[in-house]
Amino acid sequence: EPEVTQTPSHQVTQMGQEVILRCVPISNHLYFYWYRQILGQKVEFLVSFYNNEISEKSEIFDDQFSVERPDGSNFTLKIRSTKLEDSAMYFCASRRRSRSGANVLTFGAGSRLTVL
Amino acid sequence: GQQVMQIPQYQHVQEGEDFTTYCNSSTTLSNIQWYKQRPGGHPVFLIQLVKSGEVKKQKRLTFQFGEAKKNSSLHITATQTTDVGTYFCAGHRDNQGGKLIFGQGTELSVKP
């Protein structure tokens, strides 16, 4: 079964450092998402991406965050200057273009970010 | 903004007992989805409900979507230890690829 793959599985970084989390969505999917989950809490929407641009972003997704699809397969989330509160599991998800009503997201296994 | 509320936050049951989690949205949804997240894992899609009043079953799991398309429930009959995990409802306002908003989740533990 096709998978969304994410790297790294775990990243430890110092506060203030830049981090890039990478995702390879399912190949025929056209919509891409980043979500994050602070330990023990709910899954929070960060950003959605379609047709090479951000289609929607949450209030969490401020200027320190950016996304990119540099080469047609990878989908990256960059955090420019990490803060302690950025420590979380970051999930990438994708979905294919589909008929109305079939909006199922496939999630990757996640990248755990620990900011010290 | 749109909020999706889910209760209870935790549920501890004895194996064989039933379990229900409830989900309410502050706005009408175009569809609602349910995901299961095992401890240390990622959300895995279970089912999507689209029609008002829709009921779907997957073995021991029964999913309902309210008539007003603002609430939903997941009921598990005769829980097993393999049912352990956090169950999230998640809603879309539209069908245009917009964000999926998750509820807080209900963490189910099952005592053998």
Interface residues (C-beta under 8 A of the other chain):
Chain A: Y31 Y33 Y35 Q41 K42 V43 E44 F45 S48 Y50 S55 E56 S58 F91 R95 S100 G101 A102 N103 V104 L105 T106 F107 G108 A109 G110
Chain B: S30 N31 Q33 Y35 Q37 G41 H42 P43 V44 F45 Q48 V50 F88 A90 H92 N95 G97 G98 K99 L100 I101 F102 G103 Q104 G105
